[in-house]
């Protein structure tokens, strides 16, 4: 059984509320009252649900987005009190704050995952994030994609980096096509000077 209660301020309002609750119960949409705030539930979700299901770098990215972009506006709200309008207002505030479209959608995705889990737990009637649209690129907004260097640009970078601390890094990146994390993860045992080979056995990632 799901045990829950609501408050009405008159007998007629109580009868109306009872009819609404019975209708929700028949549909399977009746949720139990829960005093948890979004921030409290999100922290529990990170530590208990996601900590063993995603990589450490992904987990820290989730937490960073929640603490930096979500909790300030919605963190103190109770789970059941978050409406579609609240989410739309929050997305608008992120845009006004100058966040890139990619950052806005990333934060929206994490919030949606938290509330999706709360919905599956029977704590909220629906996930309000699913009722909103993803942010779209604004006219003239720069993206994170960049054109690759041409031959002359690559030569110029190599010449500039000679005899600097970036010399080896630049050569490994340009001639072998290694990513930054792969280069930073290299150890001496990954190099075989006899066969003149290099093995990629690990990658180094930055945790926020």
C-alpha positions in Angstrom: 0.0 0.0 0.0 1.0 3.6 -0.6 0.1 5.7 2.4 0.0 9.4 1.8 -1.9 12.5 3.0 -2.9 15.9 1.8 -4.4 19.0 3.6 -7.6 20.8 2.7 -9.0 23.8 4.4 -12.7 23.0 4.1 -15.0 20.0 4.0 -15.9 20.5 0.3 -12.2 21.0 -0.7 -11.4 17.8 1.2 -14.1 15.8 -0.8 -12.7 17.2 -4.0 -9.1 16.3 -3.0 -10.2 12.8 -2.1 -11.8 12.3 -5.5 -8.6 13.6 -7.2 -6.5 11.2 -5.1 -8.7 8.2 -5.9 -8.5 9.0 -9.6 -4.7 9.2 -9.4 -4.5 6.0 -7.4 -6.6 4.2 -10.1 -4.2 5.4 -12.8 -1.2 4.4 -10.7 0.0 8.1 -10.5 -0.6 8.7 -6.8 2.7 9.6 -5.1 3.6 9.7 -1.5 4.6 12.9 0.2 8.3 13.3 0.6 10.0 16.2 2.3 13.3 15.8 0.5 14.7 18.7 -1.5 16.1 18.3 -4.9 19.6 18.9 -3.5 19.2 16.2 -0.8 17.9 13.7 -3.3 20.5 14.5 -5.9 23.4 14.0 -3.4 21.9 10.7 -2.4 21.5 9.7 -6.1 25.1 10.5 -6.8 26.6 8.7 -3.8 24.3 5.7 -3.8 22.9 5.1 -7.3 25.5 6.4 -9.7 28.8 6.0 -7.8 29.1 2.3 -8.8 27.5 2.6 -12.3 29.6 5.3 -14.0 33.2 6.2 -14.3 34.7 8.5 -11.7 35.2 11.3 -14.3 31.5 11.0 -15.3 30.4 11.1 -11.6 32.4 14.3 -10.9 31.0 15.9 -14.0 27.5 15.2 -12.8 28.2 16.6 -9.4 29.9 19.7 -10.9 27.0 20.5 -13.1 24.5 20.0 -10.3 26.4 22.1 -7.8 27.4 24.9 -10.2 24.2 25.2 -12.4 21.3 23.5 -10.7 21.3 23.8 -6.9 21.5 27.6 -6.8 18.1 27.9 -8.5 16.2 24.6 -7.7 18.2 22.9 -5.0 16.0 24.0 -2.1 12.8 23.1 -3.7 11.0 19.9 -2.7 10.9 17.2 -5.3 7.1 17.3 -5.7 7.1 21.1 -6.0 9.3 21.4 -9.1 7.1 22.3 -12.0 7.6 22.5 -15.8 7.5 26.3 -15.4 10.3 26.1 -12.8 12.5 24.1 -15.2 11.8 26.5 -18.1 12.6 29.5 -15.9 15.8 27.9 -14.8 16.9 27.2 -18.4 16.1 30.8 -19.2 18.3 31.9 -16.3 21.2 29.8 -17.5 20.9 31.4 -20.9 20.9 34.9 -19.4 24.0 34.0 -17.3 25.9 33.5 -20.6 26.2 29.7 -20.5 26.9 27.9 -23.7 24.2 25.8 -25.3 26.2 22.7 -24.7 26.6 23.5 -21.0 22.9 24.2 -20.6 21.9 20.9 -22.3 24.4 19.0 -20.2 23.0 20.4 -16.9 19.4 19.8 -18.2 20.4 16.1 -19.0 21.7 15.5 -15.4 18.7 17.2 -13.8 16.4 15.0 -16.0 18.3 11.9 -14.9 17.8 12.7 -11.2 14.1 13.4 -11.6 13.6 10.4 -13.8 14.9 8.2 -11.0 12.7 10.0 -8.5 9.7 9.3 -10.8 10.6 5.6 -11.0 10.8 5.6 -7.2 7.2 6.9 -7.0 8.3 10.1 -5.4 7.0 12.4 -8.2 4.0 12.1 -10.5 6.0 13.0 -13.6 9.4 14.2 -14.7 9.0 18.0 -15.5 12.3 18.0 -17.5 10.8 15.7 -20.1 8.2 18.4 -20.8 10.8 20.9 -21.9 12.9 21.2 -25.0 16.7 21.1 -25.3 18.4 24.5 -25.8 19.3 25.3 -29.4 22.4 27.2 -30.7 21.9 30.9 -30.8 22.8 32.9 -33.9 26.5 33.6 -34.0 27.2 31.3 -31.0 30.6 29.7 -31.1 30.8 25.9 -30.8 33.5 23.7 -29.3 34.4 22.3 -32.7 37.5 23.7 -34.3 39.0 23.2 -37.8 42.2 21.1 -37.7 45.6 22.8 -38.4 46.7 22.8 -42.0 50.3 21.7 -42.9 51.8 25.2 -42.6 50.1 25.8 -39.2 51.4 22.5 -37.9 55.0 23.3 -39.1 54.8 26.7 -37.4 53.7 25.1 -34.0 56.5 22.5 -34.3 59.1 25.3 -34.9 57.9 27.3 -32.0 57.9 24.4 -29.6 61.4 23.2 -30.3 63.6 23.2 -27.1 60.6 24.0 -24.9 58.7 21.9 -22.4 56.1 21.3 -25.1 58.5 19.9 -27.7 57.9 16.2 -27.1 54.2 16.7 -26.4 53.6 18.5 -29.7 55.6 15.8 -31.7 53.6 13.0 -30.1 50.3 14.7 -30.8 51.0 15.7 -34.4 53.0 12.7 -35.7 51.2 9.9 -33.8 47.8 11.5 -33.4 47.7 10.9 -29.7 45.1 12.7 -27.5 46.2 14.8 -24.6 45.1 12.2 -21.9 47.0 9.5 -23.8 50.2 11.5 -23.9 50.0 12.5 -20.2 49.3 8.8 -19.3 52.6 7.6 -20.8 55.2 5.9 -18.7 58.7 4.8 -19.5 57.7 1.1 -19.6 55.3 2.0 -22.5 58.3 2.8 -24.7 60.3 0.1 -26.5 63.5 1.6 -27.9 64.6 -1.6 -29.5 61.5 -2.1 -31.6 60.9 1.6 -31.8 57.3 1.2 -30.7 55.0 3.0 -28.2 52.1 1.4 -26.4 49.0 3.2 -25.1 48.0 1.4 -21.9 46.2 4.1 -20.0 44.8 7.6 -20.2 45.0 10.5 -17.7 41.8 12.4 -17.0 41.1 15.6 -15.2 38.6 15.4 -12.4 36.8 18.6 -11.5 
